[in-house]
Amino acid sequence: MLTKRFDPLKGERLQIMDPEGKIVAPDLKPDLSDERVLELYRVMLLTRAADNKALQLQRQGRMLTYAPNTGQEAAQVGSAAALQETDWLVPAFRELGAWLLRRVSLDKIYLYWYGNEWGSHYPENVRVLPISIPIGSQLNHAVGIALASKLKGEGDVTMTYVGDGGTSIGDFSEALNFAGVFSAPVVFVVQNNQYAISVKRSIQTKAATLAQKAVAAGIPGIQVDGNDLFAVYAAASEAVGRARAGEGPTLIEAYTYRLGAHTTSDDPTKYREDEEVAVWLPKDPMKRLKQYLITQGVWSEEQDKAQTAEYEAYALDVFRKIEETGEPNVEDLFKYTYADMPEHLVEQYNEYVQYLEGKVK
């Protein structure tokens, strides 16, 4: 088992492909065809293109606050790729690659960041929960879904995500403990991008690794190179397999880096040096996987540029159609949670409408 071979307490980290795109642990490389790897890379390309376009649109004042994903594509796509169609994905708010892979359409994602809650309405056959902004709260929801699946004998697995800062929240410890006690078929993926907003990972927790936090819950934990698609997929596949076999949860720490800001409301130059970012740029998950595919003879620089341009144009077209629909209905802000608005929300809604009409100062 990978979780036994790579002990986070000893500082051991799983890596299969190095930053140059070379396979350094061929015995651990997952059984993925070049066609499947290329398919996953295309999702990563779309993720990067849609991410860049969202940043441009937000800077133009056409989209609300947005959480960038650049640098974390392999951690997202590699983990979600291990799931089956009927499995559940419970995200936080920085899982664009996982959403796209799990068939959440880009228009729904853009609609949400545009400020319209209808962006959280996914088709019935898309087993993905809506974006969760409160830090860590989604983890307990994931455990609940996993336990429900177990009790119903459905055989489904739930995968949930959290950032490194979220591992210092009480919900994280509670979710791991509960999942461990009841052997819930859930996989916890920590996207350790080295910063909890503006707080360095080394400051917000004393633990040498985040994967070792699994020890207290009595469940397996493993730290992987989060920029290595193969390492992330291998660890996730094993964890999903264990969960489906009734062997309980696993904690995966994807050791990666947030190349951009925490959100578009953040200025990372206030708390980190450009030299630090420069060290991580050569480790970009996109660069190494592209080089691997080129070496395999199934991709080229020309194809990469053409595909990127196509995805960028597609992303802009998707957003323009959203803009054409106009601003979200004000009433949706109040009626979204309940089938029928309770009296206190009706009162707040009427007051806000009067404010918008200029009747209340």
VENFEN-V687787 format. One record per run of one state. SS is the DSSP state (helix for helix, strand for strand, loop for the rest). FROM is the first residue (numbers start at 1). TO is the last residue. If there is no record, write none. Layout:
# VENFEN-V687787
SS/FROM/TO
SS/FROM/TO
This chain:
# VENFEN-V687787
loop/1/1
helix/2/5
loop/6/7
helix/8/10
loop/11/12
strand/13/14
loop/15/16
strand/17/17
loop/18/22
strand/23/23
loop/24/25
helix/26/28
loop/29/33
helix/34/59
loop/60/72
helix/73/80
loop/81/87
strand/88/90
loop/91/95
helix/96/101
loop/102/105
helix/106/113
loop/114/116
helix/117/120
loop/121/127
strand/128/128
loop/129/136
helix/137/151
loop/152/157
strand/158/163
loop/164/164
helix/165/168
loop/169/169
helix/170/181
loop/182/185
strand/186/192
loop/193/194
strand/195/196
loop/197/198
strand/199/200
helix/201/204
loop/205/210
helix/211/217
loop/218/219
strand/220/225
loop/226/228
helix/229/244
loop/245/249
strand/250/255
loop/256/267
helix/268/270
loop/271/273
helix/274/281
loop/282/284
helix/285/296
loop/297/300
helix/301/324
loop/325/331
helix/332/335
loop/336/342
helix/343/356
loop/357/361
